[in-house]
């Protein structure tokens, strides 16, 4: 529905997934038009709220002053977060809440929303930097603040243009890099001693995100076609009330998930590009065939195999012990303590160095654009293409 800004009209806010309505109630002392707004999940509910508000105003008259001009960042953010929890997936909401609670409100929370300027936005940046946080964190939390201000503007709050046009922050250069090929060989040599060796081979050959690997199911491994269907990730969803299993799970409207056990769920990737088919490397296929005979789960390809902390043997493998195993492999191999995501960077780099077209790399890595793929591609200096290709074959052959 096209947005109608007239008094008494309702319109659908697609971005917020809500119906909104407004009634004009005259002008403020500055000569600006005043409106009273309502919102609801359905059109019918919104029309009813608007009618109720019209009757209320007929009895009590318009409010003495537009409260929107008195609202602080803190006051608006409290209500805004209530909407965000219904719109964002749990991880994104936790990031948003952390930005608001730890940085935005402590820095400019008392500032009136209609008086926030670009200088105030920069003061949030400074607070984050002064605490020793990375430029990537500054950029991420800047995005949260901008989203909040734009949502306030859409809700009719008089936000200064200078705040909305505040200069964005360029993310800092990632300290993750492709793992040198000789170190890859050493890590895989140690990983071969693990019962689930295929988990670590896949980390290098398929470029899977950790949540994608831990959420991979056997019925999505197509040995006949030589392909993997990456369509779900493993995620622990928070309870509505912490540690209260009867309270249900906190998730946004329309969030697609399948419960495995307790808080563990299969959830869809964040973007459509993350839902994909990728080639199954022949070396990995052979290892998976052998691992399937020993795997303690008929569902999960790489389940929990440690049996510690009362976690079910064969149940979902948590991210923390998965990364602990990776850290141990790096230590045993005598290589630096690489982040697990560095294995994914290595996949992208090898594909690029072997001359694979970027659109194919984008598809395999599950990126939504070439730009995000390029962030994972690192050229290996002082090595020619043939040497890289030969080294790659040597690794897979050694594996």
JOHURA-V347555 format. One record per pair of residues at least 24 apart in sequence whose C-alpha atoms are under 7 Angstrom apart, sorted by the first residue. I is the first residue (numbers start at 1). J is the second residue. If there is no record, write none. Layout:
i={I | I}
j={J | J}
//
This chain:
i={10 | 18 | 19 | 19 | 20 | 21 | 21 | 25 | 28 | 34 | 68 | 69 | 70 | 71 | 71 | 72 | 72 | 72 | 72 | 72 | 73 | 73 | 73 | 73 | 73 | 73 | 73 | 74 | 74 | 74 | 85 | 86 | 86 | 86 | 87 | 87 | 88 | 89 | 89 | 90 | 90 | 90 | 96 | 99 | 99 | 103 | 113 | 114 | 114 | 114 | 114 | 115 | 116 | 116 | 117 | 117 | 117 | 118 | 118 | 118 | 121 | 121 | 134 | 135 | 135 | 136 | 136 | 138 | 139 | 139 | 139 | 176 | 177 | 177 | 177 | 178 | 178 | 178 | 178 | 178 | 178 | 179 | 179 | 179 | 183 | 185 | 186 | 187 | 187 | 187 | 188 | 190 | 190 | 190 | 191 | 196 | 198 | 198 | 198 | 199 | 201 | 202 | 203 | 203 | 204 | 204 | 204 | 204 | 205 | 205 | 206 | 207 | 207 | 207 | 208 | 214 | 214 | 214 | 215 | 215 | 216 | 216 | 217 | 217 | 217 | 218 | 218 | 218 | 223 | 226 | 226 | 227 | 227 | 227 | 227 | 228 | 228 | 228 | 228 | 229 | 229 | 229 | 230 | 230 | 230 | 231 | 231 | 231 | 231 | 232 | 232 | 232 | 232 | 233 | 233 | 233 | 233 | 234 | 234 | 234 | 235 | 235 | 235 | 235 | 236 | 236 | 236 | 237 | 237 | 237 | 238 | 273 | 273 | 273 | 274 | 274 | 276 | 278 | 283 | 345 | 345 | 348 | 348 | 349 | 349 | 349 | 352 | 353 | 353 | 353 | 354 | 354}
j={47 | 42 | 43 | 46 | 46 | 46 | 50 | 62 | 65 | 66 | 157 | 114 | 112 | 112 | 113 | 109 | 110 | 111 | 112 | 113 | 105 | 108 | 109 | 110 | 111 | 112 | 113 | 105 | 109 | 110 | 252 | 251 | 252 | 253 | 252 | 253 | 252 | 251 | 252 | 237 | 250 | 251 | 144 | 141 | 144 | 128 | 159 | 157 | 158 | 159 | 160 | 160 | 160 | 163 | 160 | 162 | 163 | 162 | 163 | 166 | 163 | 166 | 172 | 171 | 172 | 171 | 172 | 169 | 169 | 170 | 171 | 342 | 342 | 345 | 378 | 342 | 343 | 345 | 346 | 349 | 378 | 342 | 343 | 346 | 335 | 395 | 333 | 329 | 330 | 333 | 399 | 329 | 332 | 333 | 329 | 291 | 284 | 287 | 288 | 302 | 284 | 284 | 343 | 344 | 343 | 344 | 346 | 347 | 281 | 347 | 347 | 344 | 347 | 365 | 344 | 302 | 303 | 317 | 266 | 300 | 300 | 301 | 299 | 300 | 301 | 299 | 300 | 301 | 285 | 279 | 280 | 277 | 278 | 279 | 280 | 277 | 278 | 279 | 280 | 276 | 277 | 278 | 275 | 276 | 277 | 268 | 269 | 275 | 276 | 266 | 267 | 268 | 269 | 266 | 267 | 268 | 269 | 265 | 266 | 267 | 264 | 265 | 266 | 267 | 263 | 264 | 265 | 263 | 264 | 265 | 263 | 366 | 367 | 368 | 366 | 367 | 366 | 364 | 396 | 376 | 377 | 376 | 377 | 377 | 378 | 379 | 377 | 379 | 385 | 388 | 385 | 389}
//
